[in-house]
Amino acid sequence: MAISTRAWFWLALLVAVFIASSNADDAGTGAEETPSAVLTLDASNFNETIAKHAFVAVEFYAPW
């Protein structure tokens, strides 16, 4: 029994997504990461960071 064109499409799409997601995981290995404009603040560095920068946008969130 032959596989329909629609089945081939979904199979190819699934393989493409799998390959793309596995390549994304490998992207962070080896080379140095570029600096980010996002800072993670906690009780130890919050006041120092706020005093150091003229403008800071802070997002407070609960991790749960």
CHARMM internal coordinates of N, CA and C (Angstrom, degrees):
IC EDIT
DIST 1 N 1 CA 1.4480
DIST 1 CA 1 C 1.5219
ANGL 1 N 1 CA 1 C 108.43
DIST 1 C 2 N 1.2897
ANGL 1 CA 1 C 2 N 117.08
DIHE 1 N 1 CA 1 C 2 N 131.68
DIST 2 N 2 CA 1.4622
ANGL 1 C 2 N 2 CA 122.76
DIHE 1 CA 1 C 2 N 2 CA -177.14
DIST 2 CA 2 C 1.5323
ANGL 2 N 2 CA 2 C 110.47
DIHE 1 C 2 N 2 CA 2 C -81.66
DIST 2 C 3 N 1.3198
ANGL 2 CA 2 C 3 N 115.55
DIHE 2 N 2 CA 2 C 3 N 149.68
DIST 3 N 3 CA 1.4556
ANGL 2 C 3 N 3 CA 121.24
DIHE 2 CA 2 C 3 N 3 CA 176.82
DIST 3 CA 3 C 1.5209
ANGL 3 N 3 CA 3 C 108.39
DIHE 2 C 3 N 3 CA 3 C -85.15
DIST 3 C 4 N 1.3185
ANGL 3 CA 3 C 4 N 116.15
DIHE 3 N 3 CA 3 C 4 N 134.67
DIST 4 N 4 CA 1.4658
ANGL 3 C 4 N 4 CA 120.04
DIHE 3 CA 3 C 4 N 4 CA -177.15
DIST 4 CA 4 C 1.5330
ANGL 4 N 4 CA 4 C 111.11
DIHE 3 C 4 N 4 CA 4 C -71.53
DIST 4 C 5 N 1.3034
ANGL 4 CA 4 C 5 N 115.06
DIHE 4 N 4 CA 4 C 5 N 163.29
DIST 5 N 5 CA 1.4660
ANGL 4 C 5 N 5 CA 121.42
DIHE 4 CA 4 C 5 N 5 CA 178.85
DIST 5 CA 5 C 1.5182
ANGL 5 N 5 CA 5 C 110.66
DIHE 4 C 5 N 5 CA 5 C -61.62
DIST 5 C 6 N 1.3023
ANGL 5 CA 5 C 6 N 117.55
DIHE 5 N 5 CA 5 C 6 N -38.18
DIST 6 N 6 CA 1.4645
ANGL 5 C 6 N 6 CA 121.69
DIHE 5 CA 5 C 6 N 6 CA 179.25
DIST 6 CA 6 C 1.5273
ANGL 6 N 6 CA 6 C 110.67
DIHE 5 C 6 N 6 CA 6 C -64.20
DIST 6 C 7 N 1.3060
ANGL 6 CA 6 C 7 N 118.24
DIHE 6 N 6 CA 6 C 7 N -40.52
DIST 7 N 7 CA 1.4611
ANGL 6 C 7 N 7 CA 121.41
DIHE 6 CA 6 C 7 N 7 CA 178.32
DIST 7 CA 7 C 1.5284
ANGL 7 N 7 CA 7 C 110.72
DIHE 6 C 7 N 7 CA 7 C -64.83
DIST 7 C 8 N 1.3387
ANGL 7 CA 7 C 8 N 117.64
DIHE 7 N 7 CA 7 C 8 N -40.57
DIST 8 N 8 CA 1.4625
ANGL 7 C 8 N 8 CA 121.38
DIHE 7 CA 7 C 8 N 8 CA 177.20
DIST 8 CA 8 C 1.5235
ANGL 8 N 8 CA 8 C 110.86
DIHE 7 C 8 N 8 CA 8 C -62.14
DIST 8 C 9 N 1.3344
ANGL 8 CA 8 C 9 N 116.07
DIHE 8 N 8 CA 8 C 9 N -41.00
DIST 9 N 9 CA 1.4615
ANGL 8 C 9 N 9 CA 120.59
DIHE 8 CA 8 C 9 N 9 CA 179.03
DIST 9 CA 9 C 1.5243
ANGL 9 N 9 CA 9 C 110.67
DIHE 8 C 9 N 9 CA 9 C -59.71
DIST 9 C 10 N 1.3267
ANGL 9 CA 9 C 10 N 117.30
DIHE 9 N 9 CA 9 C 10 N -49.92
DIST 10 N 10 CA 1.4593
ANGL 9 C 10 N 10 CA 120.58
DIHE 9 CA 9 C 10 N 10 CA -178.20
DIST 10 CA 10 C 1.5221
ANGL 10 N 10 CA 10 C 111.41
DIHE 9 C 10 N 10 CA 10 C -66.32
DIST 10 C 11 N 1.3110
ANGL 10 CA 10 C 11 N 116.84
DIHE 10 N 10 CA 10 C 11 N -35.89
DIST 11 N 11 CA 1.4665
ANGL 10 C 11 N 11 CA 120.02
DIHE 10 CA 10 C 11 N 11 CA 177.04
DIST 11 CA 11 C 1.5189
ANGL 11 N 11 CA 11 C 110.60
DIHE 10 C 11 N 11 CA 11 C -65.27
DIST 11 C 12 N 1.3351
ANGL 11 CA 11 C 12 N 118.03
DIHE 11 N 11 CA 11 C 12 N -44.16
DIST 12 N 12 CA 1.4613
ANGL 11 C 12 N 12 CA 122.46
DIHE 11 CA 11 C 12 N 12 CA 178.93
DIST 12 CA 12 C 1.5261
ANGL 12 N 12 CA 12 C 110.42
DIHE 11 C 12 N 12 CA 12 C -64.59
DIST 12 C 13 N 1.3269
ANGL 12 CA 12 C 13 N 117.23
DIHE 12 N 12 CA 12 C 13 N -40.52
DIST 13 N 13 CA 1.4579
ANGL 12 C 13 N 13 CA 120.99
DIHE 12 CA 12 C 13 N 13 CA 178.28
DIST 13 CA 13 C 1.5331
ANGL 13 N 13 CA 13 C 110.88
DIHE 12 C 13 N 13 CA 13 C -63.92
DIST 13 C 14 N 1.2975
ANGL 13 CA 13 C 14 N 117.24
DIHE 13 N 13 CA 13 C 14 N -42.85
DIST 14 N 14 CA 1.4607
ANGL 13 C 14 N 14 CA 121.75
DIHE 13 CA 13 C 14 N 14 CA 178.43
DIST 14 CA 14 C 1.5240
ANGL 14 N 14 CA 14 C 111.29
DIHE 13 C 14 N 14 CA 14 C -62.12
DIST 14 C 15 N 1.3094
ANGL 14 CA 14 C 15 N 117.47
DIHE 14 N 14 CA 14 C 15 N -43.67
DIST 15 N 15 CA 1.4657
ANGL 14 C 15 N 15 CA 121.75
DIHE 14 CA 14 C 15 N 15 CA 178.26
DIST 15 CA 15 C 1.5269
ANGL 15 N 15 CA 15 C 110.34
DIHE 14 C 15 N 15 CA 15 C -64.53
DIST 15 C 16 N 1.3277
ANGL 15 CA 15 C 16 N 117.97
DIHE 15 N 15 CA 15 C 16 N -41.69
DIST 16 N 16 CA 1.4630
ANGL 15 C 16 N 16 CA 121.54
DIHE 15 CA 15 C 16 N 16 CA 179.82
DIST 16 CA 16 C 1.5306
ANGL 16 N 16 CA 16 C 111.02
DIHE 15 C 16 N 16 CA 16 C -63.20
DIST 16 C 17 N 1.3146
ANGL 16 CA 16 C 17 N 117.28
DIHE 16 N 16 CA 16 C 17 N -42.42
DIST 17 N 17 CA 1.4659
ANGL 16 C 17 N 17 CA 120.95
DIHE 16 CA 16 C 17 N 17 CA 178.71
DIST 17 CA 17 C 1.5266
ANGL 17 N 17 CA 17 C 109.71
DIHE 16 C 17 N 17 CA 17 C -65.47
DIST 17 C 18 N 1.3026
ANGL 17 CA 17 C 18 N 118.04
DIHE 17 N 17 CA 17 C 18 N -41.11
DIST 18 N 18 CA 1.4532
ANGL 17 C 18 N 18 CA 121.41
DIHE 17 CA 17 C 18 N 18 CA 178.69
DIST 18 CA 18 C 1.5201
ANGL 18 N 18 CA 18 C 110.87
DIHE 17 C 18 N 18 CA 18 C -62.33
DIST 18 C 19 N 1.3142
ANGL 18 CA 18 C 19 N 118.03
DIHE 18 N 18 CA 18 C 19 N -44.82
DIST 19 N 19 CA 1.4635
ANGL 18 C 19 N 19 CA 121.88
DIHE 18 CA 18 C 19 N 19 CA 179.97
DIST 19 CA 19 C 1.5218
ANGL 19 N 19 CA 19 C 110.49
DIHE 18 C 19 N 19 CA 19 C -65.59
DIST 19 C 20 N 1.3196
ANGL 19 CA 19 C 20 N 117.21
DIHE 19 N 19 CA 19 C 20 N -42.34
DIST 20 N 20 CA 1.4651
ANGL 19 C 20 N 20 CA 120.51
DIHE 19 CA 19 C 20 N 20 CA 179.84
DIST 20 CA 20 C 1.5248
ANGL 20 N 20 CA 20 C 111.20
DIHE 19 C 20 N 20 CA 20 C -64.04
DIST 20 C 21 N 1.3132
ANGL 20 CA 20 C 21 N 117.54
DIHE 20 N 20 CA 20 C 21 N -40.96
DIST 21 N 21 CA 1.4608
ANGL 20 C 21 N 21 CA 119.72
DIHE 20 CA 20 C 21 N 21 CA -179.33
DIST 21 CA 21 C 1.5196
ANGL 21 N 21 CA 21 C 111.56
DIHE 20 C 21 N 21 CA 21 C -71.22
DIST 21 C 22 N 1.3164
ANGL 21 CA 21 C 22 N 118.50
DIHE 21 N 21 CA 21 C 22 N -33.04
DIST 22 N 22 CA 1.4659
ANGL 21 C 22 N 22 CA 119.64
DIHE 21 CA 21 C 22 N 22 CA 178.03
DIST 22 CA 22 C 1.5158
ANGL 22 N 22 CA 22 C 111.04
DIHE 21 C 22 N 22 CA 22 C -72.79
DIST 22 C 23 N 1.3406
ANGL 22 CA 22 C 23 N 118.95
DIHE 22 N 22 CA 22 C 23 N -32.79
DIST 23 N 23 CA 1.4570
ANGL 22 C 23 N 23 CA 121.97
DIHE 22 CA 22 C 23 N 23 CA 176.07
DIST 23 CA 23 C 1.5197
ANGL 23 N 23 CA 23 C 111.16
DIHE 22 C 23 N 23 CA 23 C -70.38
DIST 23 C 24 N 1.3204
ANGL 23 CA 23 C 24 N 118.70
DIHE 23 N 23 CA 23 C 24 N -33.27
DIST 24 N 24 CA 1.4590
ANGL 23 C 24 N 24 CA 121.70
DIHE 23 CA 23 C 24 N 24 CA 179.17
DIST 24 CA 24 C 1.5222
ANGL 24 N 24 CA 24 C 110.35
DIHE 23 C 24 N 24 CA 24 C -66.27
DIST 24 C 25 N 1.3150
ANGL 24 CA 24 C 25 N 118.08
DIHE 24 N 24 CA 24 C 25 N -35.48
DIST 25 N 25 CA 1.4593
ANGL 24 C 25 N 25 CA 121.57
DIHE 24 CA 24 C 25 N 25 CA 178.72
DIST 25 CA 25 C 1.5212
ANGL 25 N 25 CA 25 C 111.27
DIHE 24 C 25 N 25 CA 25 C -67.30
DIST 25 C 26 N 1.3245
ANGL 25 CA 25 C 26 N 118.47
DIHE 25 N 25 CA 25 C 26 N -33.61
DIST 26 N 26 CA 1.4578
ANGL 25 C 26 N 26 CA 122.86
DIHE 25 CA 25 C 26 N 26 CA -178.11
DIST 26 CA 26 C 1.5150
ANGL 26 N 26 CA 26 C 112.91
DIHE 25 C 26 N 26 CA 26 C -82.12
DIST 26 C 27 N 1.3325
ANGL 26 CA 26 C 27 N 118.12
DIHE 26 N 26 CA 26 C 27 N -12.70
DIST 27 N 27 CA 1.4632
ANGL 26 C 27 N 27 CA 121.42
DIHE 26 CA 26 C 27 N 27 CA -174.34
DIST 27 CA 27 C 1.5242
ANGL 27 N 27 CA 27 C 112.14
DIHE 26 C 27 N 27 CA 27 C -64.91
DIST 27 C 28 N 1.3252
ANGL 27 CA 27 C 28 N 118.35
DIHE 27 N 27 CA 27 C 28 N -29.61
DIST 28 N 28 CA 1.4499
ANGL 27 C 28 N 28 CA 120.79
DIHE 27 CA 27 C 28 N 28 CA -177.01
DIST 28 CA 28 C 1.5113
ANGL 28 N 28 CA 28 C 114.51
DIHE 27 C 28 N 28 CA 28 C -84.87
DIST 28 C 29 N 1.3027
ANGL 28 CA 28 C 29 N 120.01
DIHE 28 N 28 CA 28 C 29 N -3.31
DIST 29 N 29 CA 1.4486
ANGL 28 C 29 N 29 CA 121.70
DIHE 28 CA 28 C 29 N 29 CA -177.08
DIST 29 CA 29 C 1.5159
ANGL 29 N 29 CA 29 C 110.84
DIHE 28 C 29 N 29 CA 29 C -94.58
DIST 29 C 30 N 1.3080
ANGL 29 CA 29 C 30 N 115.57
DIHE 29 N 29 CA 29 C 30 N 145.61
DIST 30 N 30 CA 1.4585
ANGL 29 C 30 N 30 CA 120.17
DIHE 29 CA 29 C 30 N 30 CA 174.50
DIST 30 CA 30 C 1.5002
ANGL 30 N 30 CA 30 C 114.01
DIHE 29 C 30 N 30 CA 30 C 95.59
DIST 30 C 31 N 1.2989
ANGL 30 CA 30 C 31 N 118.67
DIHE 30 N 30 CA 30 C 31 N -69.27
DIST 31 N 31 CA 1.4608
ANGL 30 C 31 N 31 CA 122.15
DIHE 30 CA 30 C 31 N 31 CA -175.03
DIST 31 CA 31 C 1.5298
ANGL 31 N 31 CA 31 C 110.47
DIHE 30 C 31 N 31 CA 31 C -86.20
DIST 31 C 32 N 1.3452
ANGL 31 CA 31 C 32 N 114.29
DIHE 31 N 31 CA 31 C 32 N 158.90
DIST 32 N 32 CA 1.4496
ANGL 31 C 32 N 32 CA 119.06
DIHE 31 CA 31 C 32 N 32 CA 175.99
DIST 32 CA 32 C 1.5210
ANGL 32 N 32 CA 32 C 110.08
DIHE 31 C 32 N 32 CA 32 C -69.84
DIST 32 C 33 N 1.3095
ANGL 32 CA 32 C 33 N 115.92
DIHE 32 N 32 CA 32 C 33 N 148.22
DIST 33 N 33 CA 1.4602
ANGL 32 C 33 N 33 CA 120.33
DIHE 32 CA 32 C 33 N 33 CA 178.22
DIST 33 CA 33 C 1.5184
ANGL 33 N 33 CA 33 C 109.46
DIHE 32 C 33 N 33 CA 33 C -81.11
DIST 33 C 34 N 1.3129
ANGL 33 CA 33 C 34 N 116.25
DIHE 33 N 33 CA 33 C 34 N 147.92
DIST 34 N 34 CA 1.4594
ANGL 33 C 34 N 34 CA 120.16
DIHE 33 CA 33 C 34 N 34 CA 177.45
DIST 34 CA 34 C 1.5235
ANGL 34 N 34 CA 34 C 108.98
DIHE 33 C 34 N 34 CA 34 C -75.47
DIST 34 C 35 N 1.3203
ANGL 34 CA 34 C 35 N 117.34
DIHE 34 N 34 CA 34 C 35 N 147.75
DIST 35 N 35 CA 1.4636
ANGL 34 C 35 N 35 CA 119.59
DIHE 34 CA 34 C 35 N 35 CA 179.24
DIST 35 CA 35 C 1.5243
ANGL 35 N 35 CA 35 C 110.94
DIHE 34 C 35 N 35 CA 35 C -63.43
DIST 35 C 36 N 1.3046
ANGL 35 CA 35 C 36 N 115.44
DIHE 35 N 35 CA 35 C 36 N 147.78
DIST 36 N 36 CA 1.4562
ANGL 35 C 36 N 36 CA 121.09
DIHE 35 CA 35 C 36 N 36 CA -177.69
DIST 36 CA 36 C 1.5256
ANGL 36 N 36 CA 36 C 109.90
DIHE 35 C 36 N 36 CA 36 C -111.37
DIST 36 C 37 N 1.3148
ANGL 36 CA 36 C 37 N 116.28
DIHE 36 N 36 CA 36 C 37 N 149.57
DIST 37 N 37 CA 1.4599
ANGL 36 C 37 N 37 CA 121.28
DIHE 36 CA 36 C 37 N 37 CA 175.65
DIST 37 CA 37 C 1.5185
ANGL 37 N 37 CA 37 C 111.33
DIHE 36 C 37 N 37 CA 37 C -83.61
DIST 37 C 38 N 1.3226
ANGL 37 CA 37 C 38 N 116.73
DIHE 37 N 37 CA 37 C 38 N -3.22
DIST 38 N 38 CA 1.4556
ANGL 37 C 38 N 38 CA 121.55
DIHE 37 CA 37 C 38 N 38 CA -179.56
DIST 38 CA 38 C 1.5171
ANGL 38 N 38 CA 38 C 108.94
DIHE 37 C 38 N 38 CA 38 C -95.55
DIST 38 C 39 N 1.3179
ANGL 38 CA 38 C 39 N 116.19
DIHE 38 N 38 CA 38 C 39 N 126.96
DIST 39 N 39 CA 1.4573
ANGL 38 C 39 N 39 CA 121.90
DIHE 38 CA 38 C 39 N 39 CA 178.53
DIST 39 CA 39 C 1.5208
ANGL 39 N 39 CA 39 C 109.19
DIHE 38 C 39 N 39 CA 39 C -109.93
DIST 39 C 40 N 1.2998
ANGL 39 CA 39 C 40 N 116.45
DIHE 39 N 39 CA 39 C 40 N 143.81
DIST 40 N 40 CA 1.4520
ANGL 39 C 40 N 40 CA 121.24
DIHE 39 CA 39 C 40 N 40 CA 173.34
DIST 40 CA 40 C 1.5163
ANGL 40 N 40 CA 40 C 107.29
DIHE 39 C 40 N 40 CA 40 C -99.92
DIST 40 C 41 N 1.3228
ANGL 40 CA 40 C 41 N 115.96
DIHE 40 N 40 CA 40 C 41 N 114.14
DIST 41 N 41 CA 1.4531
ANGL 40 C 41 N 41 CA 121.40
DIHE 40 CA 40 C 41 N 41 CA -177.06
DIST 41 CA 41 C 1.5132
ANGL 41 N 41 CA 41 C 110.50
DIHE 40 C 41 N 41 CA 41 C -102.43
DIST 41 C 42 N 1.3187
ANGL 41 CA 41 C 42 N 115.01
DIHE 41 N 41 CA 41 C 42 N 145.72
DIST 42 N 42 CA 1.4532
ANGL 41 C 42 N 42 CA 121.26
DIHE 41 CA 41 C 42 N 42 CA 173.08
DIST 42 CA 42 C 1.5259
ANGL 42 N 42 CA 42 C 107.74
DIHE 41 C 42 N 42 CA 42 C -142.66
DIST 42 C 43 N 1.2971
ANGL 42 CA 42 C 43 N 118.01
DIHE 42 N 42 CA 42 C 43 N -170.30
DIST 43 N 43 CA 1.4650
ANGL 42 C 43 N 43 CA 121.48
DIHE 42 CA 42 C 43 N 43 CA -176.60
DIST 43 CA 43 C 1.5247
ANGL 43 N 43 CA 43 C 112.22
DIHE 42 C 43 N 43 CA 43 C -62.01
DIST 43 C 44 N 1.3229
ANGL 43 CA 43 C 44 N 118.07
DIHE 43 N 43 CA 43 C 44 N -27.36
DIST 44 N 44 CA 1.4634
ANGL 43 C 44 N 44 CA 120.58
DIHE 43 CA 43 C 44 N 44 CA -176.40
DIST 44 CA 44 C 1.5290
ANGL 44 N 44 CA 44 C 113.75
DIHE 43 C 44 N 44 CA 44 C -79.09
DIST 44 C 45 N 1.3334
ANGL 44 CA 44 C 45 N 119.00
DIHE 44 N 44 CA 44 C 45 N -23.68
DIST 45 N 45 CA 1.4683
ANGL 44 C 45 N 45 CA 119.81
DIHE 44 CA 44 C 45 N 45 CA -176.10
DIST 45 CA 45 C 1.5337
ANGL 45 N 45 CA 45 C 114.30
DIHE 44 C 45 N 45 CA 45 C -127.90
DIST 45 C 46 N 1.3178
ANGL 45 CA 45 C 46 N 118.81
DIHE 45 N 45 CA 45 C 46 N 3.43
DIST 46 N 46 CA 1.4585
ANGL 45 C 46 N 46 CA 121.56
DIHE 45 CA 45 C 46 N 46 CA -175.39
DIST 46 CA 46 C 1.5319
ANGL 46 N 46 CA 46 C 111.97
DIHE 45 C 46 N 46 CA 46 C -63.69
DIST 46 C 47 N 1.3370
ANGL 46 CA 46 C 47 N 118.22
DIHE 46 N 46 CA 46 C 47 N -56.60
DIST 47 N 47 CA 1.4623
ANGL 46 C 47 N 47 CA 121.63
DIHE 46 CA 46 C 47 N 47 CA -176.52
DIST 47 CA 47 C 1.5211
ANGL 47 N 47 CA 47 C 111.66
DIHE 46 C 47 N 47 CA 47 C -62.13
DIST 47 C 48 N 1.3147
ANGL 47 CA 47 C 48 N 117.95
DIHE 47 N 47 CA 47 C 48 N -40.98
DIST 48 N 48 CA 1.4634
ANGL 47 C 48 N 48 CA 122.12
DIHE 47 CA 47 C 48 N 48 CA 179.37
DIST 48 CA 48 C 1.5293
ANGL 48 N 48 CA 48 C 111.14
DIHE 47 C 48 N 48 CA 48 C -62.37
DIST 48 C 49 N 1.3182
ANGL 48 CA 48 C 49 N 117.44
DIHE 48 N 48 CA 48 C 49 N -42.65
DIST 49 N 49 CA 1.4605
ANGL 48 C 49 N 49 CA 121.87
DIHE 48 CA 48 C 49 N 49 CA -179.06
DIST 49 CA 49 C 1.5212
ANGL 49 N 49 CA 49 C 111.31
DIHE 48 C 49 N 49 CA 49 C -68.09
DIST 49 C 50 N 1.3301
ANGL 49 CA 49 C 50 N 117.69
DIHE 49 N 49 CA 49 C 50 N -42.31
DIST 50 N 50 CA 1.4613
ANGL 49 C 50 N 50 CA 121.66
DIHE 49 CA 49 C 50 N 50 CA 178.89
DIST 50 CA 50 C 1.5306
ANGL 50 N 50 CA 50 C 109.99
DIHE 49 C 50 N 50 CA 50 C -63.29
DIST 50 C 51 N 1.3201
ANGL 50 CA 50 C 51 N 118.04
DIHE 50 N 50 CA 50 C 51 N -39.74
DIST 51 N 51 CA 1.4631
ANGL 50 C 51 N 51 CA 121.78
DIHE 50 CA 50 C 51 N 51 CA -179.77
DIST 51 CA 51 C 1.5292
ANGL 51 N 51 CA 51 C 111.86
DIHE 50 C 51 N 51 CA 51 C -71.69
DIST 51 C 52 N 1.3119
ANGL 51 CA 51 C 52 N 117.39
DIHE 51 N 51 CA 51 C 52 N -30.11
DIST 52 N 52 CA 1.4705
ANGL 51 C 52 N 52 CA 122.77
DIHE 51 CA 51 C 52 N 52 CA -175.30
DIST 52 CA 52 C 1.5276
ANGL 52 N 52 CA 52 C 112.64
DIHE 51 C 52 N 52 CA 52 C -75.24
DIST 52 C 53 N 1.3126
ANGL 52 CA 52 C 53 N 118.48
DIHE 52 N 52 CA 52 C 53 N -33.94
DIST 53 N 53 CA 1.4667
ANGL 52 C 53 N 53 CA 123.03
DIHE 52 CA 52 C 53 N 53 CA -173.73
DIST 53 CA 53 C 1.5228
ANGL 53 N 53 CA 53 C 110.77
DIHE 52 C 53 N 53 CA 53 C -108.91
DIST 53 C 54 N 1.3459
ANGL 53 CA 53 C 54 N 115.48
DIHE 53 N 53 CA 53 C 54 N 140.29
DIST 54 N 54 CA 1.4636
ANGL 53 C 54 N 54 CA 120.42
DIHE 53 CA 53 C 54 N 54 CA 179.94
DIST 54 CA 54 C 1.5264
ANGL 54 N 54 CA 54 C 111.58
DIHE 53 C 54 N 54 CA 54 C -69.75
DIST 54 C 55 N 1.3263
ANGL 54 CA 54 C 55 N 117.58
DIHE 54 N 54 CA 54 C 55 N -35.13
DIST 55 N 55 CA 1.4636
ANGL 54 C 55 N 55 CA 121.89
DIHE 54 CA 54 C 55 N 55 CA -178.81
DIST 55 CA 55 C 1.5184
ANGL 55 N 55 CA 55 C 108.56
DIHE 54 C 55 N 55 CA 55 C -136.30
DIST 55 C 56 N 1.3179
ANGL 55 CA 55 C 56 N 116.07
DIHE 55 N 55 CA 55 C 56 N 125.80
DIST 56 N 56 CA 1.4666
ANGL 55 C 56 N 56 CA 121.20
DIHE 55 CA 55 C 56 N 56 CA 178.54
DIST 56 CA 56 C 1.5225
ANGL 56 N 56 CA 56 C 107.63
DIHE 55 C 56 N 56 CA 56 C -137.60
DIST 56 C 57 N 1.3176
ANGL 56 CA 56 C 57 N 116.65
DIHE 56 N 56 CA 56 C 57 N 126.89
DIST 57 N 57 CA 1.4656
ANGL 56 C 57 N 57 CA 121.67
DIHE 56 CA 56 C 57 N 57 CA 172.55
DIST 57 CA 57 C 1.5229
ANGL 57 N 57 CA 57 C 106.66
DIHE 56 C 57 N 57 CA 57 C -96.67
DIST 57 C 58 N 1.3127
ANGL 57 CA 57 C 58 N 115.87
DIHE 57 N 57 CA 57 C 58 N 123.89
DIST 58 N 58 CA 1.4640
ANGL 57 C 58 N 58 CA 120.84
DIHE 57 CA 57 C 58 N 58 CA -175.73
DIST 58 CA 58 C 1.5197
ANGL 58 N 58 CA 58 C 109.16
DIHE 57 C 58 N 58 CA 58 C -117.12
DIST 58 C 59 N 1.3137
ANGL 58 CA 58 C 59 N 115.03
DIHE 58 N 58 CA 58 C 59 N 133.41
DIST 59 N 59 CA 1.4671
ANGL 58 C 59 N 59 CA 120.63
DIHE 58 CA 58 C 59 N 59 CA 174.58
DIST 59 CA 59 C 1.5176
ANGL 59 N 59 CA 59 C 107.91
DIHE 58 C 59 N 59 CA 59 C -111.92
DIST 59 C 60 N 1.2959
ANGL 59 CA 59 C 60 N 116.17
DIHE 59 N 59 CA 59 C 60 N 121.46
DIST 60 N 60 CA 1.4624
ANGL 59 C 60 N 60 CA 121.63
DIHE 59 CA 59 C 60 N 60 CA 176.40
DIST 60 CA 60 C 1.5247
ANGL 60 N 60 CA 60 C 107.73
DIHE 59 C 60 N 60 CA 60 C -97.19
DIST 60 C 61 N 1.3113
ANGL 60 CA 60 C 61 N 116.68
DIHE 60 N 60 CA 60 C 61 N 134.82
DIST 61 N 61 CA 1.4480
ANGL 60 C 61 N 61 CA 119.73
DIHE 60 CA 60 C 61 N 61 CA 179.54
DIST 61 CA 61 C 1.5148
ANGL 61 N 61 CA 61 C 110.12
DIHE 60 C 61 N 61 CA 61 C -149.15
DIST 61 C 62 N 1.2989
ANGL 61 CA 61 C 62 N 115.03
DIHE 61 N 61 CA 61 C 62 N 156.75
DIST 62 N 62 CA 1.4531
ANGL 61 C 62 N 62 CA 121.54
DIHE 61 CA 61 C 62 N 62 CA 175.58
DIST 62 CA 62 C 1.5173
ANGL 62 N 62 CA 62 C 107.22
DIHE 61 C 62 N 62 CA 62 C -100.57
DIST 62 C 63 N 1.3271
ANGL 62 CA 62 C 63 N 119.07
DIHE 62 N 62 CA 62 C 63 N 126.70
DIST 63 N 63 CA 1.4565
ANGL 62 C 63 N 63 CA 120.93
DIHE 62 CA 62 C 63 N 63 CA -174.23
DIST 63 CA 63 C 1.5337
ANGL 63 N 63 CA 63 C 114.98
DIHE 62 C 63 N 63 CA 63 C -68.96
DIST 63 C 64 N 1.2934
ANGL 63 CA 63 C 64 N 118.70
DIHE 63 N 63 CA 63 C 64 N -8.41
DIST 64 N 64 CA 1.4443
ANGL 63 C 64 N 64 CA 118.56
DIHE 63 CA 63 C 64 N 64 CA 179.73
DIST 64 CA 64 C 1.4821
ANGL 64 N 64 CA 64 C 109.29
DIHE 63 C 64 N 64 CA 64 C -92.28
END
COOR INIT
IC SEED 1 N 1 CA 1 C
IC BUILD
